[in-house]
Amino acid sequence: MGFRENAAKLDLSEILPEEVEEEVKEAAKISMGSEMDEYDMANIMELCNRALSLAEYRPQLYDYLKSRMNAVAPNLTALVGELVGARLIAQIIKSFNGLKKGQ
């Protein structure tokens, strides 16, 4: 959407139902929030791009985790799944490292 003045002429029909689109546009018109300058908008856009990039990377990371867990701990993976198994292994490693430091 960008700046508030763009709200009225923006077409959000591809991502929002029609009634929600109208509510968003009306809310933008009467919003009491402070105005943003170009610097603020650039930072917001950068954060949005990073969030989208991470969302696109997530399936690749999950596929990697599945393949590694099946190779490293296939029985644990079969019992509890990839995510829980990876968390359990990480917790065990963390506990062992804590024991080593305590010696």
C-alpha positions, 0 to 999 in steps of 0.5 A: 500500500505504501503511504496512506494517500495511496489507499483509496486507489489501490486494488487489494482484491487479489489478496483480500475479500471485497468487504475486508478491502473496503474496511482496510481502505476506510481505516486508512482514510481515518487513521490517526497514525503519524505520517511516515517519510521515505526513510521509514518506508524504505526500512519497512519495505526492507523488512517486508522483503526479508520476511518474504525471503525467509518464507520462501527459504523455509521449505528448502530448510525443511527439506534439508532437515528431513534429509539430514534427520533421516540420515542421522537418526532415522529411528528417532525421526520415525518415532517423533518426526523431523522437527521434534527429533531435531529439537531433542538432539539439540537439547541433548547436545546443549545438556552435554555441553553444559556438563562439560563446562561444569567439570 
